[in-house]
Amino acid sequence: MNSSLPREASLGGLDGASYIGRVIRVRYLPLLLFVSSGLRAAELKPETSAAFDRYVKLTEDGFAKSQGFENFLWLDHHSNEKSLVWLGQSVITPLKTLDHGAEIDVPGGDLQHWLGTVFLEGADIDHVRGLLMNLAGYKDFFKEQIIESKINKHEGDQYDFFWRFYKKQFSTLVLNVDETGKYTLIDPTHWTFAAHSTHIGEVEHPKNKKKLDQERTAEEAAGYLWRFNFYLRVQQSDNGVYVELEAISLAREAGGRISPSRYLNGFQSFPHDLTEYIIDTLQNIFPHRR
């Protein structure tokens, strides 16, 4: 198992502490006596949504500036991490987009921004594209956390697709997520994919497989996940393929020291866990030979 080492990470307006290899997660047993009263509903307020949209715009503006051969990857600006990735380790790191050097306040919301990156030795970009752009196949490739996936519409480079997220810790949580995304082929050795959530619904009866389409109303929803954006950058090298995945999510802000909506399901770690899980799975599909 790879060790986890804290590092500084920055790219333009991005800052964060980097964790190399597999991140060791410590779970805390919730104080069930204090949270047994049930979940509290959470409403996404306009100011929270607007702050998230601003964060995403600034982040994507930064992506648009990094389309050249010398700075396409986050790894191109982090030589130590790139060397470790080339040797077979993965990088999972939290990122933070800044607005002229200042943090972006997201009132009433918990915004998370994660990056995972891996080098797939011996792979070719067409094979990797066939796997990662098979959005309907994620239920087979990444089935521990995405239990259903399908493409609703595909026209040219534009995709509308559905994923069903699954998380079980102290109780089961299932989310129905609709996404719209755009694939961009920059040249034969570089491509990107950017997807934004258009709907996220909390399943009312997550343990009943026949009722997974039944969702809580907006008034009843606990706010586990309000927004989920998903980005891929893929680059062919001489002897393999670099893959970078970024996830930007928005959820309700934890209230107080003990929040039922957090501790009962442990869903606060989901954006990180999904990023790490996809990266780890890619490593298993394309094992490193060094």
C-alpha positions in Angstrom: 0.0 0.0 0.0 1.3 3.4 -0.9 2.0 5.8 1.9 0.3 9.2 2.3 2.5 12.2 2.4 1.2 15.8 2.8 2.6 18.3 0.2 1.8 21.8 -1.1 -0.1 21.9 -4.4 -0.6 25.0 -6.5 -1.5 25.9 -10.1 -2.3 29.5 -10.8 -5.1 30.1 -8.3 -5.1 26.5 -7.1 -3.8 25.6 -3.6 -4.0 22.4 -1.5 -2.2 19.9 0.5 -1.3 16.9 -1.7 -1.6 13.3 -0.6 0.6 10.8 -2.5 -0.7 7.3 -3.1 -3.6 5.8 -1.3 -5.1 8.0 1.4 -5.6 6.3 4.7 -9.1 7.1 5.9 -9.9 7.0 9.6 -13.6 6.5 10.4 -15.1 7.7 13.6 -18.0 5.9 15.3 -20.9 8.4 15.5 -22.6 9.1 18.8 -25.8 7.5 17.7 -27.7 8.5 20.9 -27.3 12.2 19.8 -28.3 11.7 16.1 -31.2 9.3 16.5 -33.7 12.1 16.1 -33.4 11.8 12.3 -32.2 14.0 9.4 -32.9 17.6 9.0 -34.0 19.0 5.6 -31.7 21.4 3.9 -32.5 23.9 1.2 -30.0 25.1 -1.4 -30.1 28.9 -1.1 -29.5 31.2 -4.1 -26.4 32.7 -2.6 -24.9 29.2 -2.0 -25.6 28.2 -5.6 -24.2 31.5 -6.9 -21.0 31.1 -5.0 -20.6 27.6 -6.3 -21.2 28.7 -9.9 -18.6 31.5 -9.5 -16.0 28.9 -8.2 -16.7 26.6 -11.1 -16.4 29.5 -13.6 -13.0 30.6 -12.3 -11.8 27.0 -12.2 -12.9 26.3 -15.7 -11.4 29.6 -16.9 -8.1 28.2 -15.5 -8.6 25.0 -17.4 -9.0 27.0 -20.6 -5.6 28.5 -20.1 -4.0 25.1 -19.7 -4.4 23.6 -23.2 -0.8 23.8 -24.4 1.6 20.9 -24.6 3.7 22.2 -21.7 1.0 22.8 -19.2 -1.9 20.5 -20.1 -1.7 18.4 -17.0 -1.6 19.5 -13.3 1.4 17.2 -13.2 3.2 19.4 -15.6 3.5 22.0 -12.8 4.5 19.5 -10.1 7.6 17.6 -11.2 8.0 15.6 -8.0 4.5 14.2 -8.2 4.8 13.5 -11.9 7.9 11.4 -11.2 6.1 9.4 -8.5 3.1 8.9 -10.8 5.4 7.7 -13.6 6.9 5.2 -11.2 3.4 3.8 -10.4 2.1 5.8 -7.5 -1.2 7.7 -7.6 -1.8 11.3 -6.4 -5.1 12.3 -4.7 -5.1 15.9 -3.7 -7.6 18.6 -2.6 -7.5 21.7 -4.7 -8.7 25.2 -4.1 -9.4 27.9 -6.7 -8.7 31.4 -5.5 -10.2 34.7 -6.7 -7.3 37.1 -7.1 -5.6 35.3 -4.2 -8.6 35.2 -1.9 -10.7 32.2 -1.0 -14.3 32.1 -2.4 -16.8 32.0 0.4 -19.7 29.6 -0.1 -22.3 30.5 2.6 -24.3 27.6 3.8 -22.4 25.1 1.7 -19.6 22.6 1.8 -17.6 22.9 -1.5 -15.0 20.2 -2.2 -12.6 20.1 -5.0 -10.5 16.9 -5.5 -8.0 15.8 -8.1 -6.8 12.3 -8.8 -4.0 11.4 -11.3 -2.4 8.2 -12.5 0.0 7.0 -15.2 -1.3 3.9 -17.1 1.9 2.2 -18.3 1.6 0.5 -21.7 -1.9 1.9 -22.4 -2.9 3.7 -25.5 -5.2 6.7 -25.6 -7.9 5.0 -27.7 -8.3 2.2 -25.2 -8.5 4.6 -22.3 -11.0 6.8 -24.2 -13.1 3.7 -24.9 -13.3 2.9 -21.2 -13.7 6.4 -19.7 -16.1 7.7 -22.4 -18.3 4.6 -22.0 -20.4 6.5 -19.6 -23.1 3.8 -19.6 -20.5 1.2 -18.5 -19.5 2.9 -15.2 -21.9 0.6 -13.4 -19.6 -2.3 -14.5 -16.2 -0.6 -14.2 -16.9 1.3 -11.0 -19.7 -0.7 -9.5 -18.9 -0.3 -5.8 -20.0 3.4 -5.9 -21.9 3.8 -9.2 -24.6 1.1 -9.2 -26.5 2.3 -12.3 -25.3 4.2 -15.4 -26.8 5.0 -18.8 -26.6 7.5 -21.6 -29.9 9.4 -22.1 -28.8 11.4 -25.1 -25.6 11.6 -27.3 -25.2 14.0 -30.1 -21.7 14.6 -31.5 -19.4 15.5 -28.6 -22.3 16.2 -26.2 -23.5 13.6 -23.7 -26.5 13.6 -21.3 -26.1 10.7 -18.9 -27.4 9.2 -15.6 -25.4 7.8 -12.7 -26.7 6.4 -9.5 -24.3 6.9 -6.6 -24.2 4.4 -3.7 -22.7 5.0 -0.3 -23.0 2.7 2.8 -21.3 3.4 6.1 -23.7 3.4 9.0 -26.7 3.6 6.8 -27.4 3.4 3.1 -27.6 6.4 0.9 -28.5 6.4 -2.8 -28.5 9.4 -5.1 -29.9 9.7 -8.6 -27.6 12.1 -10.6 -28.3 13.5 -14.1 -25.2 15.0 -15.9 -24.5 16.8 -19.1 -21.0 16.8 -20.5 -18.9 17.8 -23.5 -16.0 15.7 -24.9 -13.2 17.8 -26.5 -10.5 16.2 -28.7 -7.6 18.7 -28.7 -5.3 16.6 -30.9 -4.6 12.9 -31.3 -2.7 12.8 -28.0 -4.9 15.0 -25.8 -8.6 15.0 -24.9 -10.8 16.4 -22.1 -14.3 15.8 -20.8 -16.3 18.2 -18.6 -19.6 17.3 -17.0 -22.0 19.3 -14.8 -24.9 17.9 -12.8 -28.4 19.0 -13.8 -30.4 17.1 -11.2 -29.5 15.3 -8.0 -32.2 13.4 -6.1 -32.0 11.6 -2.8 -33.7 8.2 -3.0 -36.4 7.9 -0.4 -36.1 4.1 0.0 -32.4 3.3 -0.7 -32.7 -0.3 0.5 -35.6 -1.2 -1.8 -34.2 -1.9 -5.3 -37.7 -1.6 -6.8 -38.1 1.9 -5.5 -34.8 3.6 -6.4 -36.6 6.0 -8.7 -38.6 7.4 -5.9 -36.9 10.5 -4.5 -37.5 12.8 -1.6 -39.0 16.1 -2.3 -36.8 19.2 -2.2 -38.4 20.1 1.1 -37.5 16.7 2.6 -34.0 16.3 1.1 -31.1 16.5 3.6 -28.6 18.1 1.2 -26.1 15.3 1.0 -25.1 16.4 -2.5 -26.5 19.5 -4.4 -24.0 19.7 -7.2 -21.4 17.4 -8.7 -19.1 18.3 -11.6 -16.7 15.8 -13.2 -13.6 16.6 -15.4 -11.1 14.4 -17.2 -7.8 15.3 -18.8 -6.1 12.5 -20.8 -2.7 12.6 -22.5 -0.8 10.0 -24.4 3.0 9.7 -23.7 5.6 7.5 -25.3 5.0 4.5 -23.1 1.5 5.0 -21.6 -1.3 7.4 -20.8 -1.7 10.1 -18.1 -5.2 10.5 -16.6 -6.3 13.3 -14.4 -9.7 13.4 -12.8 -11.2 16.4 -11.0 -14.4 16.4 -9.0 -16.1 19.6 -7.7 -19.0 19.1 -5.4 -21.4 21.1 -3.3 -23.3 19.8 -0.2 -25.0 21.3 2.8 -22.8 22.8 5.4 -22.4 20.7 8.5 -24.3 22.2 11.4 -22.6 22.0 14.8 -20.2 19.4 16.0 -22.6 16.5 15.4 -24.7 16.7 12.2 -27.0 13.8 11.4 -26.7 14.5 7.7 -23.0 14.0 8.0 -22.1 11.4 10.6 -25.0 9.0 10.0 -24.0 8.2 6.4 -20.4 9.5 6.3 -21.2 11.1 3.0 -18.9 14.0 3.5 -16.0 11.8 2.2 -17.8 10.7 -1.0 -16.3 13.2 -3.5 -12.8 12.2 -2.3 -13.7 8.5 -2.1 -15.1 8.4 -5.6 -12.1 10.2 -7.1 -9.7 7.7 -5.3 -11.8 4.7 -6.3 -11.9 5.5 -10.0 -8.1 6.2 -10.0 -7.4 2.9 -8.1 -9.7 1.0 -10.4 -7.8 2.3 -13.5 -4.6 1.2 -11.9 -6.0 -2.3 -11.5 -7.2 -2.4 -15.1 -3.8 -1.2 -16.4 -1.3 -2.6 -13.9 2.1 -1.0 -13.7 5.0 -3.2 -14.6 8.0 -1.3 -13.2 
